[in-house]
Amino acid sequence: MIRLKSVIGSCILVSILSSALSANAATYYVATNGNNSNPGTSSQPWRTITYAVSKMVAGDTTYARGGTYREGVMRFTKSGTSSAPIKLLNQSGQFPVIECIDKNQLHRVLLSASGSSKNPIGWITIEGFEIRNCYNGIQLFNAHDVTIRRNWIHHARKGIVGNGTRVLIDRNRLNTNGSNAQLDQAIYTNGTAFTITNNLIYSNLSYGITLNGSPSSYYDSTRHAGPEFAVSANWNISNNTFAYNVNKGGIVVWGSTCNNARIENNIFYENGVLLSTSATQGVEFISTTCRGIQIKNNLAYATGAGAIQFLGPGAKAGVQYTQSGNIVNTTSPRFVNAPANPISSPNFALTSQSAAINKGMTTTARIAFNAISRPQGSAYDIGAYEYYTGGSTAQMLLSPTSARAF
């Protein structure tokens, strides 16, 4: 009975604290003509993203207005809560640009708890920014319940890197990242329950996504908040478009703890630009011994100018993975403007003739990259875009320069 009363008392205390946090939640603003000595209000905004993220606590939201913010290390050190997350957002209709001052000085958006990077940090949303010329675009240390949505990350060493659990990476554009042909991926992460949906991932120097399934022995209590932050399982990689990645394919599945990954409804198009036709442009496997990987309803197409294989030879069908419903090298996805050879401003929206239309399975990727709800037809479309009548050329603009197409 004493224990029950203690539990009830703890629940009441948590409820009271959550209510207090919500009641005290603040809304702040950042503008290029602001000043960090200001109170951060709409009429007296702050000047830098760095200052804003250092000040926010659970329940706070900061809106960044349009313009270019020259920044160093933008470090989140505090967590939100499930009912009062911390949010860094673009102001509606405006397109803030984060340009790192010096990528050689580890300048990046960083989620790392105060005290020690081993401590968990979570319930944080980063949405609506162009992030360019940084050491890494966004880096996570023991992050949980984080949302990274509608950002354009380019010309970084790695786009999104780190470890965590319950991380959502949705509707981002990650392109032209990497300085090392073997090591620099658009997304390089480990941990459990990553959901990576509706992203455009193209023209990166190495892989589009590395599912880092390090062995269970990789967990180190001095570095990780728990085993779920170290080993990788239960990933969902669905409705993404991978194209033109230079020295590697779209996805690599590595290691022994990548159990129960779902790779569904993705388009793999002309990856491995500099590789031979015998190389993998879709999903590669390296030292893969995990089980339960499902590879379903993907569309893979390559003309042979580079790599052409959909699945690599490093895992065994029926043991490590099963596959079904995939469309492989039979028809082009027929994008609006994405020829076989890479171009600087491709448009991966689907035309009405695309074989990707209505060929997907139902996934959690309910809102497409172009902000259209799924499905528009009888079933989900494959890839980041959802086709709708009269809207195949529509682009979701994240850039302040509207001429830059996706």
Steps between C-alpha positions, in 0.01 A plus 500: 500500500787737587661428162167561321459836677855591400431419135175699503680792663772490235242499220324801654832683531589429137155623392539820703849562361383438142211742547737760645740459207218538247368806681844663496581410139644794310509596133813671372617650170834529323574743216811612318437856620443392859724523805579235761451766768134522400230296678442287189148624435341552161577873510843455664642175365832334579779503244644145489377143490783410740361731767143379450577131544706575812204676663206274422358266763216248492194638325680786324479572126729727299404622154783607268424762238643498151860584427845348542630427849878455523541263791755283683391216731124517563470272803177382659587399857154470657214260433135565449234261624244286320232762566729804472762450230762756401449623142726693263291590195501726197247779515215416268571598141861596571820311422780530756847387395758373749846536347782375719792738541768229471423133442857413606418621853224240558230761442159329490156468658574286805273313740718417801375516859669724753742330734588212270416388149422160655185646658180467295347805331162502335158630401653751260379604152713670232295599197514722195866602461759498228821380671812531287878489507522345847732233639188288552152631432332363815681281754331296774644363824264263682195674355145375543159606376654745256338627179712629209257615232492715182865602511738534207844378608781527248876541462575351842739218581204289612142620483352340814723295729492354849306263720159491658165330532156596367641753255285620208677630187224609267460711182856626489721560201857373546731549206864563409633400843837335554873555474611136528377261231477207744403654831274800448133411468187711489367317810729295727330396822457217746240424763148359508172601338626750245228606254638646176221599263422722198854631457687593181855361533716559196844589364674422829857375483438169678187309611166670540427320830718279718303275733781443750416171669802486728520185716343497847851519645522853355281623786715685753338633819760778515391632157141390448185585695382141454533204259216639287721799416784279374370195315263530206166328450147571382583762238245622247650638177210572268386728217840659440658580164871413463678619186842585358696409814852494367722226642242279672139387481189631668510301826753281678385258771793415723559272798306267727242712688299636206216254567150565366590791276235594243614639165182576310364725224838658418630599156865418421610676185842518333706473819862392496576750225872417493464126558490207258176334394571207733480729805191567712294813444212401731555321832848374588582264787826490695565237770123470534386223735182657637157354425153611404586768243205562265568654158166567334344704221810695405574621147862470384615617161840560343604528138848356552693823488612407854392234751196295404432232764202548731616280792858424596632147558598541867181353650287197425138517387272306733754523781597864552225649287185434300385697200177542307326745269821667382519644148858456379654634179182460296384860471625847581325686782437779245576801710417850383866581437765248605691350206733201526804724542494725808397863466539779753130564561300181447125484553394165646125564488309224320338542162169337415684219313709395800504133596529612864138619513269282713768228534594557863380342820346689792772639727533766768608754233155654474604848386725502191799723437279736298264533801231287335316243712526135401344330319364717220409194294417140584829448687812682615745611233860384523765762578499831685229660284132424472356571156180697474314615192630825366777516758784281380739792467425650842804554719507555873727801543742504792746736337484878497590479131186369333686423178678214673286201411491175686 
